[in-house]
């Protein structure tokens, strides 16, 4: 019962921050709302007994990736007049219609999905999703992919440094 309440509170917080993120006019405030969205999502991962995913959510997304986002937003330095100039008049109606469509599809999926929930498969191992099992998978089976992702992040950081250095000169 208490886990359900914690899940509901964090889900509402995540949705609230996500809505605030897309409704802010200032990109810095949008980025801050996106960072705030990651924390309830990480808590939901903890409720699902996925502590590694929760910590990665905080460290990688709320930490490293959002630093890059905020860095790029501040480097672009758009003025409010530039943001307002490119907006067509009818975009809000289309955005509202698409949002309404997503809400309808979401409610339909929830209502229809309640009757089709499958029982938990007992063949799932006890250590499934644990940090140790995930570490063995990453460093045994997916080592090359892990290294490729780390090189990709390194290239992104080096590119950001070069872009910042070019703007300072």
Buried (B, 14 or more C-beta within 10 A) or exposed (E): EEEEEBBEEBBEBBEBBBEBBEEBEEBEEBBBBBBBBBBBBBBBBBBEEBBBBBBBBBEEBBEEBBBBBBBBBEEEEEEEEEEEEEEEEEEEEEEEEEEEEEEEEEEEEEEEEEEEEEEEEEEEEEEEBBEEBBEEEEEEEEEEEEEEEEEEBEEEBEEBEEEBEEEEE
